[in-house]
């Protein structure tokens, strides 16, 4: 045999043995994690599916987590997504803070929870990591300064006037109406108007609007791909009917964004003075931001951040606001307290001003409790870049870990009676561990747009309560669906009574 061929074969054999040894070491480590008395385990391990049969639907997984927490008091979960690899979950302030105090990136590799969003959202703040994330976070922070957020309040008022007119018509004669879809249209309308100054009768067109339809398809297929490991390889996914539909929708969203960005960029290049003649929006700030070297964002980076903001800013807010309206209908005494506050703050005015928002203390407590009971984002993911210690459990680098926000919000040992709706539990936040309640995540990678989202919801709820009393539909019970955001499989229905 030729000496060079022999050397190559020896090298390949060595690489195979090295890789095999690495895999064996990893699986021994993973099995040690799974069998530790520190973790909550989920039933019998299937040699092919792992615990996938216990994770679909995701609601079942979160129910098992809550049950495991109450039975064992443990702070970490461990389950296997098929036989390929285990995933950890943290569900107690002690373990949550260890993970969120660092800026560990979210997993965008194949198999990680965020890889399915990458072709759509790109490498924006939600998914990016390292130096790129740090630089872009600094550049985007001014877009959420109070001086920028303040002029958005009149837009919130305009959008939710349209929303209220529509649901008033839908509930005439004592009928109930499904609100989640309508709220989602309103929050998307808000984002398009505030972020890129785009108005196109979104609420009138509803699901017929191609952007609304595209975002719905992208979110549904993204979750489906996470839960079906055979769709993880790009070559398989891209050839499937789901992959083709996904990429067609992503192309529409990208073309839409690129057109808006291109037109704005041309306008700014022609005359920068336009920025002094109107309010600056999110897109203006993206296009004019410069780092310490005088370098701005590339066209692709601008598109990625616009895509990310439009998705995160409308879908999660729609979930939070819809469940808050549902909570008003189910808790009439708390609704009355919030209404009295709104009446006192607004008086005879129908529009909410910037200065009013800070006066809504009772409304703020109500909204916090609603986000605890119905976590808009049930979980957020991280991947370790070095070994960390979680409650005595040594977790290696490159391990995917989720902060199980929904489970955290339903811990008996943290919240006492977690299934009872009680806004006053937030009246003294100073007594709580700040990592016991993280609806917008926490630490360096917390949600950059949380004030935008909270302000929008407060305006929407204040205007709703000023005009209507919210009543439950006695014939309808929402069925919780823990998707990428918290939804209901059969919608959320309410009735309205004009005040």
Residue pairs with C-beta under 8 A, 6 or more apart in sequence:
26 396
29 396
30 85
30 86
33 39
33 78
33 86
33 88
33 393
33 395
34 41
34 78
34 80
34 86
36 78
36 393
38 74
38 75
38 76
38 390
38 391
38 392
38 393
39 74
39 76
39 77
39 78
39 88
39 393
40 65
40 68
40 69
40 72
40 74
40 76
40 77
40 78
41 68
41 77
41 78
41 79
42 51
42 54
42 61
42 64
42 68
42 77
42 79
43 51
43 54
43 64
45 51
45 80
46 52
46 53
46 83
47 83
48 82
48 83
49 82
49 83
50 79
50 80
50 81
50 82
50 83
50 84
50 86
51 79
51 80
51 81
52 80
52 81
52 82
52 227
52 229
54 60
54 61
54 64
54 79
55 61
55 79
55 81
55 227
56 227
57 481
57 482
58 227
58 378
58 481
58 482
58 483
59 480
59 481
59 482
61 79
61 482
62 378
62 404
62 406
62 407
62 482
65 77
65 89
65 91
65 404
65 407
66 407
66 410
68 74
68 77
69 91
69 92
69 407
69 410
69 411
69 412
70 412
73 413
75 90
75 91
75 92
75 94
75 95
75 390
75 391
76 88
76 89
76 90
76 91
76 92
76 95
76 390
76 391
76 393
77 88
77 89
77 90
77 91
77 404
77 407
78 86
78 87
78 88
78 89
79 86
79 87
79 89
80 86
80 87
81 87
81 111
81 229
82 229
84 111
84 229
85 111
85 400
87 400
87 401
87 402
88 390
88 395
88 399
88 400
88 401
88 402
89 379
89 401
89 402
89 403
89 404
89 407
90 96
90 98
90 99
90 390
90 401
90 402
90 403
90 404
91 403
91 404
91 407
91 408
91 411
92 391
92 408
92 411
92 414
93 408
93 414
93 433
93 435
93 436
94 391
95 390
95 391
96 403
96 408
96 435
96 438
96 442
97 433
97 434
97 435
97 442
98 388
98 389
98 390
99 382
99 388
99 390
99 401
99 403
100 382
100 403
100 435
100 438
100 441
100 442
100 443
100 445
100 446
101 443
101 444
102 382
102 388
102 443
102 444
103 133
103 134
103 443
103 444
103 445
104 382
104 383
104 384
104 385
105 128
105 129
105 130
105 133
105 382
105 383
105 385
106 112
106 113
106 114
106 126
106 127
106 129
106 380
106 381
106 382
106 383
106 445
107 113
107 114
107 115
107 381
107 382
107 383
107 400
108 114
108 115
108 118
108 123
108 127
108 129
109 115
109 383
110 232
110 233
110 234
111 229
111 232
111 400
112 381
112 383
112 400
113 226
113 381
113 400
113 402
114 126
114 127
114 381
115 232
116 221
116 222
116 223
116 225
116 226
117 126
117 127
117 222
118 127
119 246
119 247
119 250
120 218
120 222
120 246
120 249
120 250
120 253
120 307
120 311
121 127
121 304
121 307
121 308
121 311
122 300
122 303
122 304
122 307
122 308
123 132
123 301
123 304
124 136
124 301
124 304
124 305
124 307
124 308
124 309
125 133
125 136
125 137
125 140
125 305
125 308
125 448
126 308
126 312
127 308
128 136
128 304
133 445
135 291
136 297
136 301
136 305
137 448
138 291
139 286
139 289
139 290
139 291
139 296
139 297
140 285
140 286
140 289
140 305
140 448
141 448
142 148
142 285
142 289
143 282
143 285
143 286
144 448
144 449
144 451
144 452
146 451
148 280
148 285
149 451
149 452
149 455
150 354
151 279
152 194
152 452
152 455
152 456
153 352
153 353
153 354
153 357
153 455
153 459
154 351
155 190
155 193
155 194
156 190
156 352
156 455
156 456
156 459
156 460
157 351
157 352
157 459
157 463
158 193
159 186
159 189
159 190
159 193
159 203
160 186
160 459
160 460
160 463
160 464
161 463
162 186
162 189
162 203
163 182
163 183
163 185
163 186
163 203
163 460
164 463
164 464
164 467
164 468
166 182
166 203
167 177
167 179
167 182
167 496
168 467
168 468
168 496
168 498
170 177
170 182
171 177
171 494
171 495
171 496
174 495
175 495
176 473
176 475
176 476
176 493
176 494
176 495
177 493
177 494
177 495
177 496
178 491
178 492
178 493
179 322
179 325
179 326
179 491
179 492
179 493
179 494
180 318
180 319
180 322
180 487
180 488
180 491
180 492
181 206
181 207
181 491
182 203
183 318
183 321
183 322
183 325
184 212
184 314
184 315
184 318
184 322
185 202
185 203
185 206
185 212
186 203
186 318
186 460
187 313
187 314
187 315
187 317
187 318
187 321
187 456
188 202
188 211
188 212
188 215
188 310
188 314
188 318
189 202
189 203
190 314
190 456
191 309
191 310
191 313
191 314
192 198
192 199
192 200
192 202
192 211
192 310
193 199
194 281
194 282
194 452
195 281
195 282
195 283
195 306
195 309
195 310
195 313
196 260
196 261
196 264
196 281
196 282
196 283
196 306
197 281
197 283
198 260
200 209
202 209
202 211
202 212
205 212
206 212
207 213
207 216
210 252
211 252
211 253
211 256
213 249
214 249
214 250
214 252
214 253
215 249
215 253
215 310
215 311
215 314
215 315
217 245
217 246
217 249
218 246
218 249
218 250
218 253
219 311
219 315
219 483
219 484
221 242
221 245
221 246
221 249
222 246
222 484
223 483
223 484
224 231
224 242
225 231
225 232
225 237
225 242
225 246
230 236
231 237
231 240
231 242
231 243
236 243
237 243
237 246
238 244
238 247
253 307
254 303
254 307
257 303
257 306
257 307
257 310
258 299
258 303
260 283
260 306
261 283
261 287
261 299
261 302
261 303
261 306
264 283
264 284
264 287
265 287
265 299
267 274
268 274
268 275
268 284
268 287
268 288
275 284
275 288
282 306
282 309
283 302
283 306
286 297
286 302
286 305
286 306
287 296
287 297
287 302
288 296
289 296
289 297
290 296
297 305
309 449
312 447
312 449
313 449
313 452
313 453
315 484
315 485
316 376
316 377
316 453
316 485
317 376
317 453
317 456
317 457
318 485
319 374
319 376
319 377
319 485
319 486
319 487
320 367
320 370
320 371
320 374
320 376
320 439
320 453
320 457
321 456
321 457
321 460
321 461
322 492
323 370
323 371
323 373
323 374
323 376
323 486
323 492
324 366
324 367
324 370
324 371
324 457
324 461
325 461
325 464
325 470
325 492
325 494
326 374
326 478
326 492
326 494
327 334
327 366
327 369
327 370
327 373
327 374
327 421
328 334
328 335
328 338
328 366
328 461
328 464
328 465
328 470
329 335
329 470
329 471
329 472
329 473
329 494
329 495
330 421
330 472
331 421
334 366
334 421
334 423
335 465
335 469
335 470
337 362
337 366
338 362
338 363
338 366
338 461
338 465
339 465
339 466
339 469
340 362
341 359
341 360
341 361
341 362
341 363
342 360
342 363
342 462
342 465
342 466
343 466
345 356
345 359
345 360
345 462
346 352
346 356
346 462
346 466
350 463
350 466
350 467
351 463
352 458
352 459
352 462
352 463
356 462
357 455
357 458
357 459
360 458
360 462
362 423
363 458
363 461
363 462
364 458
365 423
365 424
365 426
365 427
366 423
366 461
367 454
367 457
367 458
367 461
368 423
368 426
368 437
368 439
369 421
369 422
369 423
369 425
369 426
370 421
371 439
372 409
372 415
372 437
372 439
373 409
373 421
374 480
374 486
375 405
375 406
375 409
375 439
375 486
376 439
376 485
376 486
377 405
377 439
377 441
377 484
377 485
377 486
378 404
378 405
378 406
378 482
378 483
378 485
378 486
379 402
379 403
379 404
379 405
379 406
380 402
380 403
380 405
380 441
381 400
381 401
381 402
381 403
382 400
382 401
382 402
382 403
383 398
383 399
383 400
383 401
384 395
384 396
384 397
384 398
384 399
384 401
385 397
385 398
386 397
387 394
387 395
387 396
387 397
388 395
389 395
390 401
395 401
403 438
403 441
405 438
405 439
406 482
406 486
408 414
408 436
408 437
408 438
409 415
409 418
409 437
410 418
410 419
411 418
412 418
414 436
415 425
416 425
426 437
434 442
435 442
438 446
440 446
440 447
440 450
440 453
441 447
447 453
464 470
466 499
467 498
467 499
468 496
468 497
468 498
468 499
469 496
469 497
469 498
469 499
470 494
470 495
470 496
471 494
471 495
471 496
471 497
472 494
472 495
473 493
473 494
473 495
476 490
476 491
476 493
478 488
478 490
478 491
478 492
478 493
479 488
479 489
479 490
480 486
480 487
480 488
480 489
481 487
481 488
481 489
